[in-house]
Amino acid sequence: MTGVPAAFDPLDRLAAAIVRQLEGTGRETTVHAIIHTLVPYRRWRDALGVESAEEYELTVVRLLAGERGYAEVSNAVRAHCADELLKPAPDLAVYRAHRDEPVTVHRAPAVSFPAPDRPSATRGPAPVAPASPPQEPAVPVPSPRTMTAEDLGGHCRYCSKDLPAGCRLTFCPHCGQNLTTLRCPACSTELDLAWKFCVTCGRGLAGTSG
């Protein structure tokens, strides 16, 4: 790792890191404090030179087993960890059974390594903007139909009053009725001027255009 002499392995660096973290406060701590406060894996993995959480746990167990005499622990803890390391597939979580056991680090090699990574702030997922409701496709609104007075015979079919000549008309200026439609004389359904029969009752319409 950058800034870490190759001669030191993770056990050397772990002991040195614990001494560094305990500087000015004594040399005694607990297994739990080492794992979670003093030299936690996520912050110190680069500085320790470990490639995985398993390698980190193996290093902790080696320390508690008394390897190189860096740490003093109870005989029970040392024996438990040392016995586990002799197995073909050691349980590296063995230290968790001794989380509150005291650990005294007597000495450590003079390891110079970079400061540990700062814990990154836990970030939740980026806020997702609420989905906009689906937009209905715009439907073009047709322009109103218009008629001329000449198209209508010069007078309104509803009120019979004369219609102004020379302009396009949609509604009668006298009664307000829509001049572009007519009503079936049988059922009063509103019909288009171009229709020859009522769409509701089938009545034939006299005088329709088209």
C-alpha positions as CSV (number, residue, x, y, z in Angstrom):
1,M,0.0,0.0,0.0
2,T,1.1,3.5,-0.7
3,G,3.1,5.0,2.3
4,V,3.4,1.6,4.1
5,P,6.7,-0.1,4.2
6,A,6.5,-3.6,2.6
7,A,8.4,-5.1,5.6
8,F,5.4,-4.7,7.8
9,D,2.4,-7.0,7.6
10,P,-1.2,-6.3,8.7
11,L,-0.5,-7.6,12.3
12,D,2.4,-5.1,12.7
13,R,0.2,-2.3,11.4
14,L,-2.8,-3.2,13.5
15,A,-0.7,-3.1,16.7
16,A,0.9,0.2,15.7
17,A,-2.5,1.6,14.9
18,I,-3.9,0.7,18.3
19,V,-0.9,2.3,20.0
20,R,-1.4,5.4,17.9
21,Q,-5.1,5.6,18.8
22,L,-4.5,5.0,22.5
23,E,-1.7,7.5,22.7
24,G,-2.1,9.6,25.8
25,T,-4.8,7.5,27.2
26,G,-2.9,4.4,28.3
27,R,-2.4,1.0,26.6
28,E,-5.6,-0.8,27.7
29,T,-8.7,-1.2,25.7
30,T,-11.3,-3.9,24.8
31,V,-11.8,-6.2,21.8
32,H,-15.0,-4.3,21.0
33,A,-13.3,-0.9,21.1
34,I,-10.6,-2.1,18.8
35,I,-13.1,-3.4,16.2
36,H,-15.7,-0.6,16.4
37,T,-13.9,2.5,17.6
38,L,-10.1,2.5,17.5
39,V,-9.3,0.6,14.3
40,P,-12.5,-0.3,12.5
41,Y,-12.2,-2.1,9.2
42,R,-13.9,0.3,6.9
43,R,-11.7,3.3,7.9
44,W,-8.4,1.5,8.3
45,R,-8.4,-1.2,5.7
46,D,-6.1,0.7,3.4
47,A,-3.8,1.8,6.1
48,L,-3.6,-1.7,7.5
49,G,-3.0,-3.2,4.1
50,V,-5.8,-5.7,4.2
51,E,-7.8,-6.7,1.1
52,S,-10.9,-8.0,2.7
53,A,-13.0,-8.1,5.9
54,E,-11.8,-11.7,6.3
55,E,-8.2,-10.7,6.3
56,Y,-8.9,-8.0,8.8
57,E,-10.6,-10.5,11.2
58,L,-7.7,-12.9,10.8
59,T,-5.4,-10.1,11.8
60,V,-7.4,-9.4,14.9
61,V,-7.5,-13.0,15.9
62,R,-3.7,-13.3,15.4
63,L,-3.3,-10.3,17.7
64,L,-5.5,-11.9,20.4
65,A,-3.7,-15.2,20.0
66,G,-0.5,-13.5,21.3
67,E,1.4,-13.6,18.0
68,R,4.6,-11.6,18.3
69,G,3.7,-10.6,21.8
70,Y,2.1,-7.3,20.9
71,A,-1.0,-7.7,23.0
72,E,-1.7,-9.1,26.5
73,V,-5.1,-10.8,27.0
74,S,-6.4,-13.4,29.4
75,N,-5.1,-16.9,29.1
76,A,-8.6,-18.1,28.1
77,V,-8.9,-15.6,25.2
78,R,-5.4,-16.3,24.0
79,A,-5.9,-20.1,24.1
80,H,-9.3,-19.9,22.3
81,C,-7.9,-17.7,19.5
82,A,-4.7,-19.7,19.1
83,D,-6.6,-23.0,19.0
84,E,-8.9,-21.6,16.3
85,L,-6.0,-20.6,14.1
86,L,-4.7,-24.2,14.2
87,K,-7.9,-25.4,12.5
88,P,-7.9,-25.9,8.7
89,A,-10.9,-23.6,8.4
90,P,-10.8,-21.3,11.5
91,D,-13.8,-19.4,12.6
92,L,-12.5,-15.8,12.3
93,A,-15.5,-14.5,14.2
94,V,-14.1,-16.1,17.4
95,Y,-13.2,-12.7,18.8
96,R,-16.9,-11.8,19.1
97,A,-17.2,-14.2,22.0
98,H,-14.7,-12.0,23.9
99,R,-15.9,-8.5,22.9
100,D,-15.7,-7.1,26.4
101,E,-12.4,-8.7,27.3
102,P,-9.6,-6.2,28.2
103,V,-6.6,-6.0,25.8
104,T,-3.3,-4.3,26.6
105,V,-1.0,-3.4,23.8
106,H,2.6,-3.4,25.2
107,R,4.5,-2.5,22.2
108,A,4.3,-2.1,18.4
109,P,6.8,-1.5,15.6
110,A,7.4,2.0,14.3
111,V,5.0,1.9,11.4
112,S,4.4,5.1,9.5
113,F,1.2,4.9,7.5
114,P,-1.3,7.4,6.1
115,A,-4.2,8.6,8.2
116,P,-7.3,6.4,7.9
117,D,-10.1,7.3,5.6
118,R,-12.8,9.5,7.0
119,P,-16.1,7.7,7.3
120,S,-18.2,8.8,4.5
121,A,-21.6,10.2,5.3
122,T,-24.3,7.7,4.8
123,R,-26.3,8.9,1.9
124,G,-29.8,7.6,1.1
125,P,-30.9,7.2,-2.4
126,A,-31.2,10.3,-4.5
127,P,-34.7,11.8,-4.2
128,V,-36.9,10.8,-7.0
129,A,-39.1,13.5,-8.4
130,P,-42.7,12.5,-8.4
131,A,-43.8,11.2,-11.7
132,S,-45.9,13.7,-13.6
133,P,-49.4,12.4,-14.5
134,P,-49.5,11.2,-18.1
135,Q,-50.5,14.0,-20.4
136,E,-53.4,13.5,-22.7
137,P,-52.4,14.2,-26.3
138,A,-53.6,17.5,-27.4
139,V,-56.6,17.2,-29.6
140,P,-56.9,20.1,-32.1
141,V,-60.2,22.0,-31.6
142,P,-61.8,22.6,-34.9
143,S,-62.9,26.1,-35.8
144,P,-66.6,26.6,-35.5
145,R,-68.5,26.2,-38.7
146,T,-69.9,29.4,-40.2
147,M,-72.7,30.1,-42.6
148,T,-73.8,33.1,-44.6
149,A,-77.2,34.6,-44.8
150,E,-77.4,33.5,-48.4
151,D,-76.8,29.9,-47.3
152,L,-79.8,30.1,-45.0
153,G,-82.1,31.8,-47.3
154,G,-81.6,35.2,-45.7
155,H,-83.4,34.5,-42.4
156,C,-83.0,32.4,-39.2
157,R,-84.7,29.0,-39.4
158,Y,-85.6,29.3,-35.7
159,C,-86.9,32.9,-35.2
160,S,-87.4,33.7,-38.9
161,K,-85.8,37.1,-38.5
162,D,-83.6,38.5,-41.3
163,L,-79.9,37.7,-41.1
164,P,-77.2,40.3,-41.8
165,A,-75.8,39.8,-45.3
166,G,-72.1,39.8,-46.2
167,C,-70.7,38.2,-43.1
168,R,-70.0,34.7,-41.8
169,L,-72.5,33.5,-39.2
170,T,-72.5,30.8,-36.6
171,F,-75.3,32.0,-34.2
172,C,-78.3,34.0,-35.0
173,P,-77.9,37.6,-33.7
174,H,-81.5,37.7,-32.7
175,C,-82.3,34.4,-30.9
176,G,-78.8,33.0,-30.4
177,Q,-79.5,29.6,-31.9
178,N,-76.6,27.8,-33.7
179,L,-77.2,28.3,-37.4
180,T,-74.8,25.6,-38.4
181,T,-77.0,22.8,-37.1
182,L,-80.6,21.9,-37.2
183,R,-82.9,19.9,-35.1
184,C,-84.9,16.8,-36.2
185,P,-88.6,17.8,-36.4
186,A,-89.6,14.4,-35.0
187,C,-87.2,13.9,-32.0
188,S,-85.4,17.2,-31.7
189,T,-81.9,15.6,-32.0
190,E,-79.3,18.2,-33.0
191,L,-78.1,17.4,-36.5
192,D,-75.6,18.7,-39.0
193,L,-76.9,20.7,-41.9
194,A,-75.3,18.3,-44.4
195,W,-77.2,15.3,-43.0
196,K,-80.2,14.1,-44.9
197,F,-81.6,11.8,-42.2
198,C,-81.8,12.0,-38.4
199,V,-79.2,9.9,-36.7
200,T,-81.6,9.1,-33.9
201,C,-84.9,8.3,-35.4
202,G,-84.1,8.1,-39.1
203,R,-86.6,10.9,-40.1
204,G,-85.8,12.4,-43.5
205,L,-84.9,16.0,-43.4
206,A,-86.3,18.3,-46.0
207,G,-84.3,21.2,-47.3
208,T,-80.9,20.0,-46.1
209,S,-77.9,21.2,-48.0
210,G,-75.4,18.8,-49.6
